[in-house]
Amino acid sequence: MEKWTPQHEAPEPLEGPVVATVTGGTILWFVLFLVQLPFYGWFDDHGHTWWVWTCLAGAGLGLIGIWFVRARDAAIKRAALADAGPTASGDAGPRR
């Protein structure tokens, strides 16, 4: 089984506009819920009401996701600021 083990390092994860992506996805789920809501009777007649509730669940979980990625983004920025030291925050040290 050793011959199938990869011989290279894994690449670094890509960072992008995570907050905007999750927010956009959450909005999309909620819009899909609202679009399907007037047709609830049709979905009920055909046994597809889970489509409507899946969109609402996606929007609800997206709200949790927005909270999570905003907190993650703030923590990353705080860590970067702490690693940069006091000069990054505008404090040049004691003046004489």
C-alpha positions as CSV (number, residue, x, y, z in Angstrom):
1,M,0.0,0.0,0.0
2,E,3.0,2.2,0.4
3,K,3.4,2.8,-3.3
4,W,0.1,4.7,-3.4
5,T,1.2,7.2,-0.7
6,P,1.6,10.7,-2.1
7,Q,5.2,11.8,-2.2
8,H,4.6,15.6,-2.2
9,E,3.4,18.1,0.4
10,A,-0.2,19.3,0.4
11,P,-0.7,22.8,-0.9
12,E,-1.6,25.7,1.4
13,P,-5.3,26.3,1.6
14,L,-6.7,29.1,-0.5
15,E,-8.0,32.2,1.3
16,G,-10.6,34.3,-0.4
17,P,-13.6,36.5,0.5
18,V,-15.1,33.9,2.8
19,V,-17.5,36.2,4.6
20,A,-18.9,37.5,1.3
21,T,-19.2,33.9,-0.1
22,V,-21.1,32.6,2.9
23,T,-23.3,35.7,3.0
24,G,-24.1,35.3,-0.7
25,G,-24.9,31.7,-0.3
26,T,-27.2,32.4,2.6
27,I,-29.0,35.1,0.6
28,L,-29.4,32.7,-2.3
29,W,-30.9,29.9,0.0
30,F,-33.4,32.5,1.5
31,V,-34.4,33.8,-2.0
32,L,-35.0,30.2,-3.2
33,F,-37.2,29.6,-0.1
34,L,-39.2,32.8,-0.9
35,V,-39.6,31.9,-4.5
36,Q,-40.9,28.4,-3.7
37,L,-43.2,29.5,-0.9
38,P,-46.1,30.6,-3.3
39,F,-46.0,27.1,-4.8
40,Y,-46.2,25.3,-1.5
41,G,-49.5,23.6,-2.5
42,W,-48.0,22.1,-5.6
43,F,-45.0,20.9,-3.7
44,D,-47.4,19.4,-1.1
45,D,-49.5,17.6,-3.8
46,H,-46.4,16.0,-5.3
47,G,-44.7,15.1,-2.1
48,H,-41.8,17.6,-2.5
49,T,-42.3,19.9,0.5
50,W,-38.8,19.0,1.6
51,W,-37.5,21.2,-1.2
52,V,-39.0,24.3,0.5
53,W,-37.8,23.3,4.0
54,T,-34.3,22.5,2.7
55,C,-34.0,26.0,1.4
56,L,-35.1,27.4,4.7
57,A,-32.7,25.2,6.6
58,G,-29.9,26.3,4.2
59,A,-30.7,29.9,5.0
60,G,-30.7,29.2,8.8
61,L,-27.5,27.3,8.7
62,G,-26.0,30.1,6.6
63,L,-26.8,32.6,9.4
64,I,-24.8,30.4,11.7
65,G,-22.1,30.2,9.0
66,I,-22.0,34.0,8.7
67,W,-21.5,34.4,12.4
68,F,-18.7,31.7,12.4
69,V,-16.7,33.1,9.4
70,R,-17.0,36.7,10.7
71,A,-15.6,35.5,14.1
72,R,-12.9,33.5,12.3
73,D,-11.9,36.5,10.2
74,A,-11.7,38.8,13.2
75,A,-9.6,36.2,15.1
76,I,-7.2,36.0,12.1
77,K,-6.9,39.8,12.0
78,R,-6.3,40.0,15.8
79,A,-3.6,37.3,15.5
80,A,-1.9,39.1,12.6
81,L,-1.9,42.3,14.6
82,A,-0.5,40.6,17.7
83,D,2.3,39.0,15.6
84,A,3.2,42.3,14.1
85,G,4.0,43.8,17.5
86,P,3.3,47.2,19.0
87,T,4.7,49.1,16.0
88,A,1.9,47.9,13.8
89,S,-0.7,49.5,16.0
90,G,0.9,52.9,15.8
91,D,2.7,52.7,19.1
92,A,6.3,53.6,18.5
93,G,7.3,53.0,22.1
94,P,8.2,55.6,24.8
95,R,9.1,59.1,23.7
96,R,11.9,61.0,25.3
